Amino acid sequence: MTVLDCAPHDVLDAYRTCEFVTLGKNGTPLAWPTAVARREDGTLLLTTSLAFAQKALNIRRDGRVALLFSDPTGSELDRAPQVFVSGRAHCPDAIMTGPEGAEEYWRRLFERQPHSRAYLKRPMRPVMSWYYLRLLVTVEPERVSIRPGLEELQWLDAPAPAAATHTLPGAAQLGRMPTAVLAGRDASGAPLLARTRPQPTLSGYLVEVPPDCRVEPGPASLLVHRHDELLNHMYNALVRGDLRQTGSGWLLVPSSVIEPMGSGRVSDALRVLRQTKRSTDRYLARRGLPRPKVQWDQFRALAAPSHTGRSRPC
């Protein structure tokens, strides 16, 4: 028996993404959507590219992490419960240039996100090599909680929140989605996650949390993200701020917004490609390493129809 046996494995395996939170240098919980694979030994495998290595750097400083499986888009589950997992992670400073050691992770990603196979084509390789230079993150669960699925949450049936009477940081980003994921900390400083419906006020966003999410005042953030059935048309944004307990409930007072992929414009895509190259080069330069060569043939073999179950060639 492992801690993860407390969760329904079929549900965990069906989720296309989860919210994953690490602790920033100043203790702020920073959550981002990511793909995850369950291993038979009871651990969870995630990866992060060198271009977005902050998660890895955070883990090497403080291994306390949490995951929330709460957006069932594409899972084909009729009534998917939410699954919260907290534990500790480790991320060795070994750059993976091929799928070895994470074959099932990549096979499933190519199957569920078929458009990513286009990144393997020769014309795309010069601009997309950063995508395949990865760090492996292993999470050892210590606690699992099962929460009601979104369709069972009564506050989702309530009228949509009214717009704030003045512009709050993050108002545009949070206004695009019916719900967001609150990332906070418990009394020990460990990160917590809870899907909620932010209610804008003059001074911040009121948020509700489930009974098993015992947050404490302090640095916090709100994550919004979306994807379609094939893990395409992705969008995410993070609203950072300070969580306070008020007479009306928990209030997140926002301070800044991080929108790493922009709003979907062509100019945003070009900016992201430039930034990913610079970020990858910076990670390697700080370690005195040359840019590794991606093992393109191994990835192509794994993305082939015989592995993914799809008939369309890579």
WOFEN-V828982 format. One line per field, one symbol per residue. phi: phi as a letter, one per 40 degrees, with the letter a starting at -180 (. if undefined). psi: psi as a letter, one per 20 degrees, with the letter a starting at -180 (. if undefined). burial: 1 if it has 24 or more other C-alpha atoms within 12 Angstrom, else 0. Layout:
# WOFEN-V828982
phi=???
psi=???
burial=???
This chain:
# WOFEN-V828982
phi=.bdcccbccccdccccaacbbbbcdcgccbbacacabcbccgcbbbbacccbcddccccccaccaabbcbbcdgcgccbcccbbbbibbbaccbccbacdgadcdcdcccccbccccccccdccdccbcdcbcbbcbbbbcbabbbbdcdccccccccddcccccaccdgccccccbcbabcbbbcccgccbbacabcbcbcbibcbbbcdcbccbcidaabbbaaaccbfbfcaaabbcabcbcbcchcbcccbabbbccgbhcdccccccccccccccccccccbgbccccccdccccccccdcccgbcccc
psi=qrhiiiqohhgghhphrrppprprhjippoqqqrqqppqhjjrpprqprhhljhgghghhhojprqqpoiojpiijpgnpqqpppqbqqqnqloppiaipikghghghghghmhhihhiiqghighijhhhioqpppppoqiqpppqqrhiiohihiqqqqqqqiroqpiggghiiqhrrppoaqahiiqqqqpprnpopahibopqqqrhjnmqqqaprrppprqrahklrlqqqqpoqbppqprhiappooqhrppmhjajjqhhgghgghghhgggghggghijkqrpqppmghhghhhiqhhhijqipq.
burial=00111010101111111111111100111111111111100111111111111111111101111111111110100001111111111110001111100111111111111101101100000011111111111111111111101100000000001000000111101110111111111100111111111111101111111100101111111111111001100111111111110000011111001111100000000001100110011011000000100101001111110011000001
